[in-house]
Amino acid sequence: MADRLKITLRRSLIGQKPKTRATVRSLGLKKIHQTVSHPDTPAVRGMIHKVAHLVEVEEEGSGKTRSIHHE
């Protein structure tokens, strides 16, 4: 696990459920292509898992971009 995660909003929230919008907002994302940095914790990973179809996640420091897909 990385120390920090860079989370970028890649898709619009139009048509998303209010709970999904609230999760994205709680991650600190307001606009498409906006990027925020959060510590790599289970709580943040859970939020990312819920909105994985809307965001792109990158581990800071490693330079590796990974999309977290839920199955």
ABEGO torsion letter per residue (X at the ends): XBABBBBBBABBABGBBAAAAAAAAAAGBABBGBBBBBBBBAAAAAAAAAAAAABBBBBBGAGBBBBBBBX
